């Protein structure tokens, strides 16, 4: 069975995806998921930033197995194409039978935002004395829009959204769509919660702009040699990883700054009373994307179509 993006969109919702991702992250931290490192090959299609990459992400979890093949081409923006495209194959673990092949672009979009929503819901009550109200976004693309939608499911106190982008016109357009304000990057960075969702290879968020107890969701900067946050932002923060080994291996924000990963989100979700989340220090939640999240979403789609 081939499942198109339109079919995925018709059945996959944040209401079911967010709790499923939460459990998947707990299972991953508990060692119940067999997920080898992502393999990445450079496409060699260009000598500059347009040089794309091709990733292969397998996983075995629960009653299914799966693999996502994903491409990232930063230059696609200029062509009017998505920068990320993907395919997910879902397989029955018991027999090895292929269950479905489905378009993975929307799955990637939604699971990334769902992971951040899970992290916010788990960490914010441990970090803030009272619920935060302002949300600053650096970036105006797919993930900016997806994160607004996902976080609204777990953050009813969100009152103000500030959007900054390399192209001010893009920030203005998104702000008009979602009821936000287009602002300079320093003002977006001064919010209670800050999202970095760009394709930049160099830092777009400086620590000097952040509140002393800011909560940063860092989801861009794909690769060990690129980053979105400067040294001050990283080294002044308590760093929580989506998956410790994945982030330590693949995140330029962590590798290039020398920051230490203090905890893994699944551990905190499983036992929040044991977490030592600081209230007076900044938090950075860093995600790089994991196969368990893609297969979790694909499994939801598969069952919804039965």
C-alpha positions, 0 to 999 in steps of 0.5 A, spaced: 500 500 500 502 506 498 499 512 502 500 519 499 501 525 503 494 527 502 492 521 505 497 522 511 494 529 512 487 526 513 488 521 518 494 524 522 493 529 528 497 532 533 491 529 538 494 522 537 501 524 535 503 527 541 501 522 546 504 517 542 511 520 541 511 521 548 511 514 549 516 513 544 521 517 547 520 514 554 521 507 550 527 509 547 530 512 553 528 505 557 532 501 551 526 498 548 528 501 541 533 498 537 535 504 533 542 504 529 545 511 527 542 514 521 547 513 515 548 520 511 550 520 504 552 527 501 548 528 494 554 531 490 549 535 486 553 542 488 559 545 491 556 550 495 550 550 500 545 547 495 549 540 496 544 536 498 544 529 503 540 523 503 539 519 510 537 512 511 534 511 518 532 504 520 528 502 527 525 496 530 520 498 536 514 494 538 510 490 533 513 494 527 520 495 524 521 501 519 526 505 515 525 512 513 529 515 507 530 522 507 533 528 503 535 535 505 536 540 499 537 547 502 537 550 495 530 547 494 527 554 497 529 557 491 526 552 486 519 553 490 520 546 493 520 543 500 527 542 503 526 536 506 522 530 502 522 523 505 519 516 504 517 511 510 516 504 509 513 500 515 514 493 516 510 487 521 515 485 526 513 478 527 513 476 519 517 481 516 511 483 511 511 490 508 505 493 511 505 500 507 510 505 504 508 512 505 510 519 503 514 522 509 514 529 508 508 531 512 510 525 517 517 529 518 514 535 519 509 533 524 513 529 528 518 534 529 513 539 532 510 533 536 517 532 539 518 539 541 511 539 544 512 533 548 519 536 551 515 543 552 509 539 556 514 535 560 520 541 562 516 547 562 512 545 569 519 543 572 522 549 569 518 555 570 515 558 576 508 560 572 506 558 565 510 562 560 506 566 555 511 569 550 513 565 544 519 567 539 520 564 533 527 564 529 525 562 522 518 562 518 518 556 514 515 549 515 517 548 522 515 555 524 508 553 522 508 546 525 510 548 532 505 553 533 500 548 531 503 543 535 505 547 541 498 550 542 495 543 544 500 543 550 500 550 551 494 554 552 497 560 556 501 562 549 499 569 549 504 572 544 508 570 538 513 573 535 517 571 529 523 573 526 526 571 519 532 572 515 527 575 510 522 580 513 517 579 508 516 571 510 516 573 517 510 578 516 506 573 511 507 568 517 505 572 522 499 575 518 497 567 518 497 565 525 496 572 529 503 573 531 508 579 530 513 580 525 519 582 529 527 583 529 531 577 531 533 580 538 526 581 540 524 574 538 530 571 542 527 575 548 521 571 549 520 566 554 520 560 550 524 561 543 524 556 537 530 556 532 528 553 526 532 555 520 537 552 515 542 556 517 550 554 518 552 559 523 549 561 529 542 565 528 541 566 536 546 569 541 546 568 548 546 575 550 539 576 547 536 571 551 532 571 558 536 568 564 531 563 564 529 562 557 527 555 554 530 554 547 527 549 542 533 548 537 530 544 531 534 546 526 542 546 524 542 539 521 549 536 521 555 536 526 558 542 522 553 547 523 549 550 528 544 555 530 546 557 537 552 561 539 557 558 545 554 563 550 547 560 548 549 553 549 554 554 555 549 558 559 544 553 558 542 546 561 542 542 555 536 536 554 537 532 548 531 528 544 536 522 544 543 523 548 547 519 543 544 522 537 545 529 539 552 528 541 553 525 534 549 529 530 548 536 533 553 542 531 550 546 536 553 541 542 559 539 538 562 545 536 560 549 543 563 543 547 556 543 551 554 537 555 548 534 555 545 533 562 539 529 560 535 525 555 527 527 555 525 520 555 528 519 562 525 526 565 518 524 562 518 517 565 520 520 572 519 527 573 520 527 580 527 525 579 529 530 574 534 536 576 531 541 572 534 548 574 529 554 574 534 559 574 538 557 568 536 557 561 534 550 558 536 548 551 532 542 548 536 539 542 533 535 537 536 532 531 530 527 529 530 520 530 527 514 526 523 511 532 518 518 531 517 517 524 515 509 525 511 511 531 507 516 526 507 511 520 504 506 525 498 511 527 497 512 519 497 505 518 492 503 523 487 509 522 487 507 514 485 500 516 
